[in-house]
Amino acid sequence: MFSLHDCPYQINIADRETLYYPPTKNRAGNTKAPFDTKEIISIQTDLVKTPTIFTSDLHSHSYRVFEHLDSTLDLSIYDIYTIGDMSGEMIYGSDGDSTPLYQMIKSKCNHLYITQGNHDLPPPNISDLLQMENTDGSNCYLSDGEELVQTLNGTVGCVHGIIAHSDKKKPYRKYVDLYNALLQNILKKRPEFLFTHDTPALSYTKQDKKHVEFIGKNSIFDLIKKYKCKVHVYGHCHHPNVMTYIDRTLFINADARIIILNPL
C-alpha cells in the first residue's frame, strides 16, 4: 500500500475504513463483484500545511461518500481536491455532469479545487463550472495545463482528462500530443502539487531489487521524472500502492479512495 523508501515526508496512518455500496453494473445488467468499495485513509503528515482531502473516481457513489464524510468530519476546515470521474449512473463507463456535486462540496469545505476526468461532462452552460469560486475568490476549476494556482499547500497545476486514441466528441479526451504539451507546459512552471486524472506508468526497483511496474501512461511518468514535482496526485487506474516515492516525487493514487491528510 505504501512504498516510501527515502521519502523525506512523514506519513503516519491514523485510521482506515472501507465503505461498501451497491455494485456498478455493465450494460447487460451484470456486475463484477457483489459490492463496490471506497477506502478512506486518514494520515498525519508534514506533506500539507492545512487539512486536505484528495479523492477520485467515486463515480455514482460520490454523493453517498460525501454524506458519510460530512457526518464524520468537520469539512469546513478542509481543502478538497477532486481528481475526476465524480458522477455516473451505476453503469460502467457512464458519463455525468458533476457540477451539482461540486457545488454541494464547495458549500461545506474551506476550498474546492477541481480536476476533471474522462467521464465528467461540463454543464450545459460551461461558465457555471469555470466561474465557480471559493470564498476567497479563487477559481475552483483548475487551469488546464496553463497557469499555476496558489493554495494554502503551495502552488498547484493540473491537466484535465486522459490521453485517448479518439476524442469520441467528449471534452476531456485528448490526443497524446496535446495532452503531453499541456503536461510539459505546466511542469515547466514548477508546481509543488500536480493533479492529473490520467495515470502515470510507475516503474521502480524495490529495496530487495525486485522491479515493480504499474499500469499507466509512460509519457506521463517520463515527463514528471524529467521536470520533477513535489507531489503528483492521479486517478483513473487503481494501483495497489496509495503512495509511491520515486526519484524525489511522491505519487498518490486517489482512485476510489478518500485520502485525508491532517498536518502534523
Wavefront OBJ file of the C-alpha trace (Angstrom):
o trace
v 0.000 0.000 0.000
v 2.944 2.355 0.581
v 6.419 2.357 -0.974
v 8.218 5.225 0.713
v 11.903 4.314 0.730
v 13.966 7.530 1.086
v 10.768 9.614 1.249
v 11.550 12.845 3.170
v 7.970 13.339 4.377
v 6.402 11.922 7.499
v 3.445 9.683 6.553
v 1.667 8.266 9.604
v -1.549 6.296 9.027
v -4.061 7.244 11.712
v -7.099 5.276 10.532
v -8.504 3.265 7.633
v -12.099 2.470 6.744
v -13.778 0.693 3.847
v -17.200 1.803 2.615
v -19.435 -0.705 0.802
v -22.004 0.318 -1.808
v -24.327 -1.395 -4.307
v -22.338 -2.719 -7.266
v -21.993 -0.928 -10.576
v -23.453 -2.899 -13.495
v -22.477 -3.280 -17.118
v -24.913 -2.526 -19.942
v -26.242 -6.096 -19.740
v -27.021 -5.679 -16.050
v -24.185 -7.874 -14.757
v -21.728 -6.960 -12.002
v -18.070 -7.830 -11.345
v -18.490 -8.038 -7.577
v -21.314 -8.138 -5.011
v -20.477 -4.560 -3.975
v -18.319 -1.554 -4.778
v -15.798 -0.359 -2.218
v -14.311 3.038 -1.436
v -11.439 3.300 1.011
v -10.961 6.155 3.473
v -7.369 6.593 4.639
v -6.558 9.142 7.348
v -2.936 10.257 7.551
v -0.951 12.547 9.820
v 1.750 14.187 7.725
v 4.035 17.156 7.158
v 3.212 16.943 3.440
v 0.413 19.534 3.755
v 0.040 22.790 5.650
v -3.743 22.673 6.039
v -6.253 19.807 6.424
v -6.611 18.355 2.935
v -8.626 15.673 1.138
v -7.731 14.046 -2.198
v -10.348 11.873 -3.905
v -11.058 10.487 -7.351
v -13.234 8.024 -9.272
v -16.079 7.827 -6.792
v -18.430 7.758 -9.801
v -22.096 7.239 -8.895
v -21.276 6.806 -5.197
v -19.918 10.347 -4.829
v -22.923 11.807 -3.023
v -23.140 8.960 -0.539
v -19.419 9.146 0.193
v -19.618 12.865 0.925
v -22.706 12.377 3.073
v -20.614 9.957 5.127
v -17.680 12.367 5.299
v -19.954 15.225 6.317
v -21.300 13.140 9.182
v -17.845 12.179 10.482
v -15.636 15.216 9.726
v -15.796 18.968 10.001
v -15.452 19.533 6.262
v -15.298 23.303 6.740
v -11.608 23.078 7.733
v -10.577 21.005 4.694
v -9.260 21.934 1.279
v -10.750 19.292 -1.026
v -9.227 18.273 -4.360
v -11.370 16.129 -6.659
v -9.347 14.390 -9.360
v -12.117 13.372 -11.763
v -14.952 10.928 -12.508
v -17.230 12.103 -9.723
v -20.624 11.143 -11.171
v -22.396 8.417 -13.129
v -25.470 6.195 -13.366
v -24.427 2.947 -11.632
v -23.346 1.633 -15.051
v -19.738 1.005 -16.108
v -18.446 3.825 -18.266
v -21.413 6.117 -17.716
v -20.770 9.854 -18.001
v -22.285 12.661 -15.996
v -22.150 16.333 -15.061
v -20.526 16.581 -11.636
v -21.267 20.309 -11.235
v -24.141 19.873 -8.714
v -21.856 17.671 -6.595
v -19.080 20.261 -6.751
v -21.498 22.973 -5.658
v -22.546 20.867 -2.685
v -18.935 20.147 -1.692
v -17.972 23.809 -2.077
v -20.746 24.841 0.317
v -19.248 22.628 3.029
v -15.455 22.838 2.654
v -12.772 25.503 3.047
v -11.562 25.410 -0.579
v -12.505 23.160 -3.504
v -10.187 22.507 -6.451
v -11.434 20.527 -9.458
v -9.633 18.336 -11.985
v -11.971 16.677 -14.486
v -11.872 13.040 -15.609
v -12.819 11.287 -18.825
v -16.336 10.509 -17.547
v -17.040 14.061 -16.394
v -19.233 16.217 -18.611
v -19.366 20.015 -18.431
v -22.733 21.603 -17.616
v -24.867 22.951 -20.495
v -23.535 26.396 -19.606
v -19.795 25.783 -19.137
v -19.436 29.143 -17.377
v -21.289 27.615 -14.405
v -18.230 25.452 -13.848
v -15.475 27.799 -14.976
v -16.770 30.645 -12.797
v -17.256 28.579 -9.644
v -15.290 30.355 -6.902
v -14.159 29.748 -3.352
v -14.977 32.336 -0.708
v -11.544 33.963 -1.203
v -12.262 34.478 -4.905
v -10.004 31.701 -6.192
v -11.330 29.530 -9.011
v -12.441 26.007 -8.127
v -11.808 24.734 -11.666
v -8.052 24.429 -12.110
v -6.445 25.775 -15.267
v -5.918 23.056 -17.893
v -2.151 22.865 -18.281
v -1.725 26.634 -18.390
v -1.489 28.508 -15.089
v -0.450 27.611 -11.568
v -2.766 28.360 -8.652
v -1.524 29.444 -5.248
v -3.158 27.425 -2.463
v -2.600 27.029 1.263
v -0.446 23.980 0.450
v 1.638 25.732 -2.190
v 1.431 26.059 -5.965
v -0.727 23.569 -7.853
v -1.248 22.768 -11.510
v -3.368 20.268 -13.407
v -4.179 18.654 -16.717
v -7.785 17.597 -17.176
v -8.953 14.361 -18.784
v -6.985 11.478 -20.291
v -4.866 10.522 -23.271
v -7.134 8.797 -25.804
v -6.895 7.437 -29.352
v -10.199 9.115 -30.147
v -11.904 12.130 -28.603
v -15.340 10.490 -29.180
v -16.758 14.039 -29.067
v -16.019 14.168 -25.348
v -14.343 17.262 -23.913
v -11.915 15.502 -21.583
v -10.327 13.080 -24.035
v -7.159 14.393 -25.657
v -4.834 13.094 -28.337
v -1.405 12.276 -26.941
v 0.456 15.235 -28.462
v -1.964 17.782 -26.998
v -2.039 16.113 -23.595
v 1.745 15.897 -23.349
v 2.152 19.506 -24.488
v -0.186 20.687 -21.718
v 1.548 18.482 -19.154
v 5.005 19.702 -20.160
v 3.847 23.312 -20.091
v 2.516 23.094 -16.533
v 5.517 21.109 -15.286
v 7.895 23.751 -16.656
v 6.223 26.213 -14.274
v 7.385 24.015 -11.352
v 4.181 23.282 -9.407
v 4.622 21.795 -5.957
v 1.479 19.697 -6.461
v 0.427 18.301 -9.843
v -3.053 16.854 -10.425
v -3.963 14.681 -13.403
v -6.860 12.318 -13.832
v -4.809 10.124 -16.142
v -2.317 7.683 -14.689
v 1.488 7.554 -14.862
v 3.063 4.166 -15.589
v 5.036 3.906 -12.370
v 8.192 1.841 -12.561
v 10.712 1.453 -9.785
v 13.060 -1.024 -8.104
v 12.343 -2.036 -4.513
v 14.963 -2.368 -1.801
v 15.030 -6.145 -2.380
v 15.961 -5.435 -6.047
v 12.593 -6.605 -7.351
v 11.258 -4.471 -10.194
v 7.699 -3.148 -9.931
v 5.553 -1.801 -12.746
v 2.044 -0.317 -12.514
v -0.251 0.219 -15.496
v -0.484 3.752 -16.883
v 0.963 6.115 -19.466
v 4.732 6.048 -19.893
v 4.778 9.581 -21.300
v 3.186 10.998 -18.131
v 5.727 9.276 -15.907
v 8.627 10.281 -18.135
v 7.665 13.965 -18.149
v 7.280 14.053 -14.368
v 10.609 12.271 -13.972
v 12.214 14.893 -16.238
v 10.779 18.034 -14.641
v 10.049 16.790 -11.107
v 7.348 17.996 -8.745
v 6.893 17.509 -5.027
v 3.642 15.542 -5.314
v 1.669 14.052 -8.210
v -1.921 13.065 -7.389
v -3.738 10.984 -10.013
v -6.747 8.702 -10.559
v -8.284 6.742 -13.453
v -6.474 3.434 -12.792
v -6.362 1.718 -9.406
v -2.844 0.991 -8.215
v -2.237 -1.204 -5.173
v 0.009 1.498 -3.711
v -1.678 4.547 -2.230
v 1.680 6.326 -2.157
v 4.884 5.611 -4.045
v 8.013 7.729 -3.706
v 10.208 7.726 -6.803
v 13.145 9.979 -7.593
v 12.050 12.993 -5.486
v 8.342 12.830 -6.396
v 5.612 11.403 -4.167
v 2.941 9.756 -6.328
v -0.513 9.478 -4.726
v -3.196 7.266 -6.287
v -6.634 8.626 -5.299
v -8.681 6.225 -7.470
v -11.706 5.005 -5.441
v -10.049 6.430 -2.345
v -10.626 9.295 0.046
v -7.212 10.322 1.347
v -7.489 12.583 4.373
v -4.287 14.439 5.209
v -4.010 16.247 8.529
v -0.868 18.345 9.084
v 1.441 17.358 11.900
l 1 2 3 4 5 6 7 8 9 10 11 12 13 14 15 16 17 18 19 20 21 22 23 24 25 26 27 28 29 30 31 32 33 34 35 36 37 38 39 40 41 42 43 44 45 46 47 48 49 50 51 52 53 54 55 56 57 58 59 60 61 62 63 64 65 66 67 68 69 70 71 72 73 74 75 76 77 78 79 80 81 82 83 84 85 86 87 88 89 90 91 92 93 94 95 96 97 98 99 100 101 102 103 104 105 106 107 108 109 110 111 112 113 114 115 116 117 118 119 120 121 122 123 124 125 126 127 128 129 130 131 132 133 134 135 136 137 138 139 140 141 142 143 144 145 146 147 148 149 150 151 152 153 154 155 156 157 158 159 160 161 162 163 164 165 166 167 168 169 170 171 172 173 174 175 176 177 178 179 180 181 182 183 184 185 186 187 188 189 190 191 192 193 194 195 196 197 198 199 200 201 202 203 204 205 206 207 208 209 210 211 212 213 214 215 216 217 218 219 220 221 222 223 224 225 226 227 228 229 230 231 232 233 234 235 236 237 238 239 240 241 242 243 244 245 246 247 248 249 250 251 252 253 254 255 256 257 258 259 260 261 262 263 264
